[in-house]
Amino acid sequence: MRFPFRIQSRIVLTLVVIAALPPAVLAQAKACTSDPKYAYPQKMWDRTTPAEAGWSIEELQAAKSYAVAIGTQSWLLVENGKIVDSFGPIDTVNSLHSARKSFMSAMYGQAIAEGKIDVQKTLADLGVDDNDPKLTADEKQATIRDLLMARSGVYHIAQGEAASMAAARPKRFSHAHGTFWYYNNWDFNVLGTLFNQLTKTSLFDWLSERIAIPLQMEDFKLANQQYFDGPESIHKYYNMEFSARDMARFGHLFLSGGCWHGNEIVPSAWVKESTTPYSDTVGDFQPLGLGYYGYMWWVGDKNRFLPNTSLPNGSFAALGSGPQVILVIPSKGLVIVHRTGTDSVCAFDRTDCSYSNISNAKVFTLLEMIYQAKKPPASK
């Protein structure tokens, strides 16, 4: 049987991608149907031009000028799997800061699908504890799902807490598990501990073999990924380092429902479940909120999401200090990445310096400028 050239090309491309996967990934690989309206990058991204794709060159230039004014390191705009425009060095690697959590969420989805993790298991079931003051029996009733939702009810000091997180931390024992949302680094760090324990694999090795290599990330290096430890807690902070263009690959994976070149990288059911809005984020940590919270993704719903934006419901984002942003807008086929160059000022593993964040308000204004630069087709 002979196939049209376009279909032949897709078959060859899929075979090439499969051949590049590590043996552990090949053993778990499942076929899926890639969305035909999306391009999928190989070793390099496909590109289009703003004019060809219907974007305002003038408005995107204004977004670049504003990025210079506020101190942005880089931003990247991807539509339907093709780079439309960018600003700054999109190949520069920088800490994800808290945007790491969305990657961990994806890894949990993979491990759960393979039967390695049961989200109903409690901290007591799994032998989780911490430094003094140790966890009580009631605290140990929190489940893995509670941790994914930042609803553990365990308010123990944690590694890598920003001052704002520590200031907003509720009093110990003030909320039962599953009843209250608080953006809790203790929950997120324990998920790292449990991932290593339950998969019997280093989370960084898994990140490399199950996400970076299958997506053919251009700048990812396993050696750049590090744990940070300290006396506050036995549960380590796992730092991840990525470039803007590799962050966009991850965003595009979730835009495409976890399917990449016909291979299921993350189960589509998990993509949907993890980006479902479970918790209102208005509170002491974020007085205005950032929309809603899923499983370590920030989610737009009920016309509430990132302040200073008009993003549609169903949009979702990975957010980290800087801020670092992977914004996914499924209804528009868009992924927008923003980087603040925190590592260029103070590398994540240094304690003798500090960096200054750009305000969320300014960066969200920049994201809105980029989003609004798309123009409707001219009427005939």
Secondary structure, 3 states (H helix, E strand, C coil): CCCCHHHHHHHHHHHHHHHCCCHHHHHHCCECCCCCCCCCCCCCCEECCHHHHCECHHHHHHHHHHHHHHCCCEEEEEECCEEEEEECCCCCEEECHHHHHHHHHHHHHHHHHCCCCCCCCECCCCCCCCCCCCCCCCHHHCEHHHHHCCCCCCCCCCCCCCHHHHHHCCCCCCCCCCCCCCCCHHHHHHHHHHHHHHHCCCHHHHHHHHHHCCCCCCCCCHHHCEEEEECCEEEEEEECEEEHHHHHHHHHHHHCCCEECCEECCCHHHHHHHCCCCEECCCCCCCCCCCEECCCCEECECCECCCCCCCCCCCEEEEECCCEEEEEEHHHCEEEEEECCHHHHCCCCCCCCCCCCCCHHHHHHHHHHHHHCECCCCCC
